[in-house]
Amino acid sequence: MDVPTTRVLLKARPVLAQLADRLAPPVPEGLELYLDRHDLLIDDWLKRVQGDTAAAGAPPNFTWIVEAPIRTLGGALFDLTVDDADHRATIQRVVEVGAAIGAIAANIHVVAPTLDADTLTDGRRLQKLDEARPLLEYYADACQKRGLVPQIENVPPVGRMREAAFVYSPIGLACDDLLFLTDARSDVRVTLDVSHAALFLNWRKAPDPQVGDHVRPVARFCRARSGPDDLASYTQTLAGVAATVHVSNASGLLGEGLPYGAGEEDLDHVLSPLLGTARFFVTETIEEDPERANKMRDAQRRLLALRTARGASR
């Protein structure tokens, strides 16, 4: 029986320098575009993004995925539990970009951001999961109307938000949260970020003496969550609903987005079982220079080698 091929994509902003870099040889099989709020606010925003991606010269059969910004058009941190005009407009623009460039899927984060770690309680988690359902419905409906697969992504216990901030969330960490939302809306798929998942598991294992007083409630909240204790088991728990996998390594409590072989996780071991079940692997290592995907290229090479080896073993 033929096994579906998991495609290997790179990550980029929809700006000319990054698009040119990502589409240089070896050309990836697709790109996931992170749409910063500024990309959605510039004059002629849709025409500009569509024109720049077209000018980049992607080959036929190229895969595009679009990802929503961490801040809304109005400047607030994106919050899946806030179903207001600002969040709806932000989602709508992301979906419009996706439809305009022929994207196959969109991605938003399962997050209810807070700066107060003491608010991380099980009661708050259950409340926020329930409050996430209206905006999730809007998002999924918007995607379906434009032919995109709606995807939701897990988050780390401490979100730096690309701003060196310390932002927490009572939802989006554990497998159960993602499964609750995909059960609530069966056409929603998961973007499984293995670096975020690894950090969540590291926080679960961190004893109080190793954690600063101001973030000790984060460790306690993570320890209270049920579910798998290792990354391979975490990913397999979500394998049935995970369409996309964000690939980077992790270390400690805050070290996310690390190069493929530089963190604490054996990513070959973790990712190999997802080949043929997940549709896309997206390299998401943090680069010193965002204009040059040096570490993502290393991950691309490793993932293609893993795919080849897995195919040869069948």
KELUMLUM-262800 format. One line per 4 residues: for each residue x, y, z of C-alpha. Coordinates in pm, 1 decimal. Layout:
X Y Z  ...
END
This chain:
0.0 0.0 0.0  131.2 343.9 -93.1  208.9 571.3 199.2  123.9 942.5 149.6
432.8 1160.4 127.0  485.6 1416.0 400.5  601.1 1736.5 229.8  885.7 1943.9 375.3
825.5 2319.8 391.6  1025.1 2619.3 511.1  895.7 2916.1 712.6  903.4 3277.3 592.2
747.2 3620.1 615.0  588.4 3742.9 289.6  872.1 3987.2 218.1  1086.1 3980.7 -93.4
1420.4 3907.7 73.1  1289.3 3609.0 267.9  1090.6 3473.5 -24.9  1396.6 3489.5 -249.4
1612.1 3317.0 11.1  1361.7 3039.7 79.1  1303.8 2968.9 -290.7  1672.4 2938.7 -373.4
1802.4 2583.9 -434.2  1740.3 2339.4 -285.9  1385.6 2462.0 -348.6  1149.4 2344.6 -73.9
818.4 2174.1 -143.1  631.0 2466.4 5.9  634.6 2762.2 244.1  438.1 2850.0 551.8
397.4 3228.2 559.2  386.3 3396.3 897.0  168.1 3702.1 841.5  279.0 3968.8 1084.8
8.5 4226.6 1159.9  212.6 4483.3 964.8  186.5 4259.6 658.0  -191.2 4288.3 693.4
-197.5 4664.3 756.8  22.6 4803.4 479.7  -140.4 4991.6 192.9  -288.5 4750.0 -62.5
-200.3 4469.6 179.3  -365.6 4189.8 -18.5  -233.5 4303.7 -354.9  115.3 4350.4 -207.6
138.3 4004.5 -49.2  -16.0 3834.0 -350.8  218.2 4017.2 -588.4  532.4 3947.0 -387.6
457.1 3575.9 -351.7  379.6 3549.2 -723.7  702.0 3731.9 -813.2  903.2 3489.6 -598.4
858.1 3228.6 -871.5  746.3 2920.9 -680.7  743.8 2605.6 -895.5  425.6 2416.3 -990.2
266.5 2199.2 -723.7  405.2 2426.0 -451.9  234.7 2420.6 -109.9  141.7 2739.5 75.2
17.4 2764.5 433.6  -65.9 3094.8 604.8  -25.0 3163.8 975.9  -206.0 3432.8 1174.0
-4.7 3698.8 1360.7  55.5 3698.5 1734.4  -103.2 4044.0 1750.2  -435.2 4142.5 1598.5
-488.1 4426.1 1353.4  -573.6 4643.3 1652.8  -249.6 4554.4 1832.6  -382.6 4317.2 2101.8
-221.1 3981.0 2165.6  -419.1 3722.8 1970.7  -660.7 3547.1 2206.2  -872.2 3256.9 2083.3
-1122.4 3325.7 2362.4  -1200.9 3681.7 2246.8  -1466.1 3675.1 1977.5  -1470.7 4042.7 1880.8
-1458.4 4246.6 1559.0  -1079.5 4292.4 1583.7  -1005.3 3919.2 1605.1  -1256.7 3839.1 1331.9
-1107.8 4100.3 1100.4  -757.9 3964.1 1164.5  -865.6 3608.9 1085.8  -1054.4 3726.3 778.7
-745.9 3896.1 635.5  -532.8 3587.6 698.1  -788.5 3372.6 517.9  -810.9 3622.8 230.4
-434.1 3606.7 184.1  -448.1 3229.1 190.2  -720.2 3216.4 -73.2  -540.7 3473.0 -291.6
-213.6 3278.9 -304.3  -372.0 2934.2 -328.5  -284.0 2818.9 23.6  -399.6 2477.6 133.1
-435.9 2562.0 505.1  -431.1 2835.2 767.5  -299.2 2829.4 1121.8  -389.1 3005.6 1447.9
-267.0 2949.6 1805.2  -467.2 2800.2 2088.9  -386.9 3073.2 2338.9  -557.5 3290.1 2599.1
-267.3 3520.1 2692.0  -218.8 3647.7 3042.9  69.6 3819.6 3221.6  -38.7 3682.6 3560.6
88.4 3328.2 3624.0  -134.5 3300.1 3930.9  -440.9 3283.1 3704.5  -328.7 2944.2 3572.0
-582.1 2711.1 3732.7  -781.9 2414.3 3611.7  -1105.1 2608.5 3652.3  -966.5 2888.6 3437.7
-851.5 2636.6 3177.7  -1196.9 2480.0 3146.1  -1358.4 2822.5 3127.5  -1121.9 2940.9 2853.7
-1160.1 2623.1 2648.9  -1534.1 2679.7 2645.0  -1488.6 3048.3 2558.7  -1263.1 2953.7 2265.7
-1540.9 2779.0 2078.3  -1719.6 3080.3 1918.8  -1406.3 3226.1 1755.4  -1294.5 2875.5 1656.1
-1628.6 2831.8 1478.0  -1586.4 3163.6 1299.5  -1231.8 3072.8 1196.0  -1326.7 2726.9 1070.5
-1625.1 2863.6 876.4  -1409.1 3135.4 717.3  -1150.3 2876.6 611.0  -1405.1 2637.0 470.7
-1570.3 2909.7 263.3  -1234.9 2985.0 96.8  -1114.8 2626.5 58.5  -851.3 2625.7 336.2
-802.1 2363.6 606.0  -838.3 2530.2 949.2  -549.1 2436.8 1179.2  -480.0 2516.9 1545.9
-138.4 2510.8 1712.8  -21.9 2421.5 2063.7  173.1 2686.1 2256.1  461.1 2675.8 2509.7
404.2 2741.1 2881.4  592.9 3071.0 2852.9  533.4 3251.1 2526.4  801.4 3500.5 2436.5
570.8 3630.9 2159.8  868.2 3727.6 1939.9  901.8 4019.8 2182.3  1109.0 3873.2 2469.8
792.6 3891.3 2680.6  670.0 3648.1 2946.1  315.7 3555.6 2847.5  125.6 3258.3 2985.1
-187.5 3073.6 2877.4  -420.7 2832.9 3058.6  -503.9 2660.2 2727.8  -308.1 2518.7 2436.7
-39.0 2331.0 2629.6  -168.4 1977.9 2680.0  -287.9 1726.8 2421.1  -632.1 1724.3 2582.5
-683.7 2091.9 2496.0  -620.2 2033.4 2126.4  -836.6 1721.1 2124.2  -1120.9 1903.6 2301.4
-1127.4 2168.6 2028.7  -1095.3 1926.2 1737.2  -1379.2 1722.6 1889.0  -1585.2 2041.6 1912.1
-1523.9 2114.6 1544.1  -1436.5 1798.1 1355.0  -1296.5 1967.0 1041.1  -1026.8 2147.3 1242.4
-680.0 1992.8 1226.4  -377.6 2044.6 1450.5  -45.4 2211.3 1381.6  177.5 2020.3 1620.4
477.2 2226.4 1732.3  726.6 1977.9 1873.7  943.1 2247.8 2032.6  643.8 2391.9 2219.6
539.1 2043.2 2328.0  889.1 1960.8 2453.1  898.4 2277.0 2663.7  560.4 2192.7 2815.5
691.8 1850.1 2912.1  1008.0 2007.0 3057.8  797.3 2238.6 3274.1  597.6 1937.4 3394.2
917.3 1770.4 3513.0  1075.9 2080.4 3672.0  1079.4 2066.0 4054.5  990.3 2386.8 4239.2
1348.2 2454.7 4363.5  1466.4 2479.4 4001.6  1198.5 2732.0 3906.0  1192.5 3102.0 3993.5
924.9 3216.5 4237.3  745.4 3432.1 3979.8  692.4 3140.5 3740.0  642.9 2862.0 3994.4
266.4 2862.4 3927.3  347.3 2775.5 3564.2  532.1 2457.6 3665.7  256.0 2359.1 3905.6
-9.4 2413.8 3640.7  183.3 2201.3 3389.6  236.0 1922.7 3643.1  -138.1 1912.5 3706.7
-214.4 1835.1 3342.4  -274.5 1472.2 3251.1  -125.6 1306.5 2947.5  202.0 1170.2 2812.9
537.4 1245.0 2977.0  766.1 1219.6 2673.5  764.2 1394.2 2336.8  722.1 1083.1 2123.1
410.0 985.9 2318.5  278.3 1342.6 2305.1  308.4 1351.7 1927.1  149.2 1010.6 1885.8
-146.8 1117.5 2099.9  -217.2 1389.3 1842.1  -113.4 1193.0 1533.0  -471.7 1130.4 1429.2
-553.3 1502.3 1406.7  -213.2 1656.4 1327.5  -193.8 1773.2 965.5  115.5 1992.7 1002.9
420.2 1961.6 1226.8  640.2 2259.2 1315.9  992.2 2126.2 1345.3  1261.4 2263.9 1574.8
1432.0 2140.7 1888.8  1405.6 2260.5 2248.5  1605.6 2277.9 2569.7  1526.0 2359.7 2929.6
1228.0 2579.4 3009.4  1265.0 2859.8 2755.9  1487.6 2724.0 2477.2  1248.2 2694.7 2183.7
1314.2 2700.9 1812.1  1658.0 2539.5 1837.9  1838.1 2374.0 1544.9  1733.4 2020.1 1456.7
2026.1 1847.3 1627.1  2112.6 2105.7 1893.5  1841.5 2052.1 2156.8  1752.5 1778.9 2401.9
1513.3 1584.7 2178.5  1591.5 1307.1 1929.5  1380.8 1449.7 1650.0  1446.7 1158.2 1414.2
1288.1 928.9 1673.0  998.3 1165.7 1738.3  917.1 1253.6 1377.0  970.5 925.3 1195.3
632.4 777.6 1302.5  456.9 1092.9 1171.8  586.1 1044.5 816.4  288.8 952.7 602.3
35.5 1061.7 865.6  114.4 1433.4 893.9  81.0 1607.9 558.0  349.5 1869.5 616.8
668.8 1922.7 814.1  755.7 2292.9 845.1  1107.2 2385.1 956.1  1079.5 2656.6 1220.6
1419.5 2704.0 1375.3  1500.8 3056.4 1492.6  1757.9 3225.8 1270.2  2005.5 3493.6 1379.4
1930.6 3666.3 1049.4  1566.5 3610.7 944.6  1665.4 3683.9 585.1  1879.8 3367.4 573.9
1728.0 3026.8 650.4  2057.4 2855.9 737.3  1928.6 2644.4 1026.6  1601.0 2575.1 852.8
1798.0 2446.0 554.5  1981.2 2203.8 780.8  1645.4 2084.5 915.8  1515.2 2055.6 557.7
1809.5 1835.5 464.9  1764.3 1614.8 772.8  1390.7 1575.7 717.8  1434.6 1478.7 354.2
1698.7 1225.2 456.7  1465.2 1089.3 724.1  1185.8 1060.4 467.4  1414.8 877.3 225.3
1535.0 638.1 493.4  1182.5 569.6 609.5  1071.2 498.3 253.5  1364.2 264.7 195.4
1278.9 66.0 508.6  921.5 -10.3 396.4
END
